[in-house]
Amino acid sequence: MRMDTQLARLLAARLCHDLGGVTGTLTGTLDLVQGPQDEMLGLAQEAAAGLRDRLRLYAAAWGGTTGDAEAAALARLLEASPASPRVRFDLGPLSPGRALPAVLVPVLLNAGLLAAEALPRGGLVMLSGGAEDGIEVRPEGRDAAWPAGLQALLRGGTLPVALQEGPRRVVAPFLLLLAAEAGWTVSLAQGTGEGAAPLLLAPG
């Protein structure tokens, strides 16, 4: 398991680093353009800035290069999620006043990304709790439902089977690998009524 996550993180870090250099050059060049700021130039600047921020999110979630971080910093990273602005993230109740340990940063970012996938029509992802007692990840919105691959993995499905679903479903198995590496468990709450059950992350 350690080799699986280490290789994946190194590959993600390499991709984010190589693409980040090009993106930084593009963003800087567009910012230096003189003259009237027409609509097309504004769209190009917005797209370049969005790509830069998304690479920062992926580097933190998949590259494993971050240190301890406060919830506000994680919220800013998640704003660059592919689901934004259709999906919003509320991390206000998460570890208020205390930084989250570095080992949990990629776990929580991936949990947030996975919860966004549970909201096909948009909505709100809320993270609450803390490193001592556990963390709850709750997707709230119309037709909210966790990806089938996550539920299969939690029922004992194997990683090779989960990966057969393709790149759009890679977050769930990676989240479980990262959580296990950090010594945390992942489960779904029971008996919560309508909507998607909260995802529970707990220290092992």
C-alpha positions in Angstrom: 0.0 0.0 0.0 2.8 2.4 0.9 4.4 1.8 -2.5 1.1 2.4 -4.3 0.5 5.8 -2.7 4.2 6.9 -2.9 4.4 6.3 -6.6 1.0 8.0 -7.2 2.1 11.0 -5.2 5.4 11.3 -6.9 3.8 11.1 -10.3 1.2 13.7 -9.4 3.9 16.0 -7.9 5.9 15.7 -11.1 3.0 16.5 -13.3 1.9 19.5 -11.2 5.4 20.8 -11.1 6.0 20.5 -14.9 2.6 22.0 -15.8 2.8 24.6 -13.1 5.9 26.2 -14.7 4.1 26.6 -18.0 0.9 27.8 -16.3 2.9 30.4 -14.3 4.5 31.7 -17.5 1.1 31.9 -19.3 -0.5 33.7 -16.3 2.3 36.2 -15.9 2.4 37.0 -19.7 -1.4 37.6 -19.8 -1.1 39.9 -16.8 1.5 42.0 -18.6 -0.6 42.5 -21.7 -1.1 46.2 -22.3 -4.0 48.1 -23.8 -7.8 47.7 -23.5 -8.8 44.7 -21.5 -11.3 43.1 -23.9 -13.6 40.2 -23.1 -11.5 37.6 -24.7 -8.4 38.6 -22.8 -10.3 38.6 -19.6 -11.5 35.1 -20.2 -8.0 34.0 -21.0 -6.7 35.5 -17.8 -9.5 33.9 -15.8 -8.8 30.5 -17.3 -5.1 30.7 -16.7 -5.7 31.7 -13.0 -8.2 28.9 -12.6 -5.7 26.4 -14.0 -3.0 27.6 -11.7 -5.2 27.3 -8.6 -6.4 23.8 -9.7 -2.8 22.6 -10.0 -2.2 23.9 -6.5 -5.2 21.9 -5.3 -4.0 18.7 -7.0 -0.4 19.1 -5.8 -1.7 19.3 -2.2 -4.3 16.5 -2.6 -2.2 14.1 -4.6 1.4 15.2 -4.5 1.7 15.1 -0.7 4.0 18.2 -0.4 2.1 20.2 2.2 2.7 20.8 5.9 0.2 21.4 8.7 -2.7 23.6 7.5 -5.7 25.4 8.9 -9.2 24.7 7.6 -9.3 28.1 5.9 -6.3 27.2 3.8 -8.0 23.9 2.7 -11.2 25.8 1.9 -9.2 28.1 -0.4 -7.7 25.1 -2.2 -11.0 23.4 -2.6 -12.5 26.5 -4.3 -10.5 25.4 -7.4 -12.3 22.0 -7.5 -13.7 21.1 -10.9 -17.2 21.1 -9.2 -16.9 24.8 -8.2 -18.9 27.0 -8.2 -21.8 24.5 -8.6 -20.6 22.9 -5.3 -19.6 25.1 -2.4 -17.4 24.0 0.6 -17.9 24.9 4.2 -15.0 24.0 6.5 -15.9 26.5 9.2 -16.7 23.8 11.7 -13.5 21.9 11.0 -10.9 22.1 13.7 -11.6 25.7 14.7 -8.5 27.6 15.9 -6.1 24.7 15.3 -4.0 23.6 12.4 -4.6 20.1 11.0 -1.6 17.8 10.8 0.1 17.4 7.5 -0.8 13.7 7.2 -4.5 14.6 7.2 -4.3 17.4 4.6 -4.4 15.2 1.5 -7.0 12.9 3.2 -9.3 15.8 3.8 -8.8 17.4 0.4 -9.7 14.0 -1.3 -12.7 13.6 1.0 -13.9 17.0 -0.1 -13.3 16.2 -3.8 -15.2 12.9 -3.3 -18.1 14.6 -1.6 -18.3 17.0 -4.5 -18.7 14.0 -6.8 -21.7 13.0 -4.7 -23.5 16.2 -5.7 -24.4 15.9 -9.4 -26.8 18.8 -9.2 -24.6 21.0 -7.0 -24.9 21.8 -3.3 -22.8 22.1 -0.2 -20.0 20.0 1.2 -19.5 20.5 4.9 -16.5 19.2 6.9 -16.6 19.3 10.7 -14.8 17.8 13.6 -11.1 17.5 14.4 -8.0 15.4 14.4 -8.6 14.1 17.9 -12.2 12.8 17.7 -12.7 12.3 14.0 -14.1 14.2 11.1 -17.5 14.2 9.3 -17.9 14.9 5.6 -21.5 15.7 4.6 -22.7 16.4 1.0 -26.0 18.3 1.0 -27.9 18.8 -2.2 -30.5 17.4 -4.5 -30.0 13.8 -5.5 -26.9 13.6 -3.3 -25.4 10.1 -3.5 -21.9 8.7 -2.9 -20.2 7.1 -6.0 -21.0 3.4 -6.2 -17.2 2.6 -6.2 -16.9 4.1 -2.7 -19.7 1.9 -1.3 -18.2 -1.2 -3.0 -14.8 -0.5 -1.4 -16.3 0.0 2.0 -18.1 -3.3 1.7 -14.7 -5.0 1.1 -14.2 -4.6 -2.7 -10.7 -4.8 -4.0 -8.5 -1.9 -5.3 -8.0 -3.5 -8.8 -11.8 -3.8 -9.3 -12.3 -0.2 -8.1 -9.7 1.1 -10.6 -11.6 -0.5 -13.5 -14.1 2.3 -13.2 -11.6 4.6 -14.9 -9.9 7.9 -14.0 -13.2 9.7 -13.1 -13.5 7.4 -10.1 -10.0 7.4 -8.8 -10.6 9.6 -5.8 -12.4 7.0 -3.7 -9.8 4.3 -3.8 -7.0 6.9 -3.3 -8.8 8.4 -0.3 -9.0 5.0 1.4 -5.4 4.3 0.7 -4.3 7.7 2.2 -6.5 7.2 5.2 -5.2 3.8 5.9 -1.6 5.1 5.5 -2.4 7.8 8.1 -3.9 5.2 10.5 -7.5 6.4 10.0 -10.6 4.5 9.2 -13.3 5.5 6.7 -17.0 4.5 7.0 -20.5 5.8 6.2 -22.9 6.8 9.0 -25.9 4.5 9.4 -29.6 5.4 9.7 -29.4 9.0 8.6 -32.7 9.1 6.6 -32.9 10.9 3.3 -29.9 12.2 1.4 -26.3 10.9 1.3 -25.1 9.6 4.7 -22.1 11.5 6.1 -18.7 10.0 5.5 -16.9 9.4 8.8 -13.1 9.7 9.2 -11.8 8.5 12.5 -8.3 7.9 14.0 -7.5 4.2 14.0 
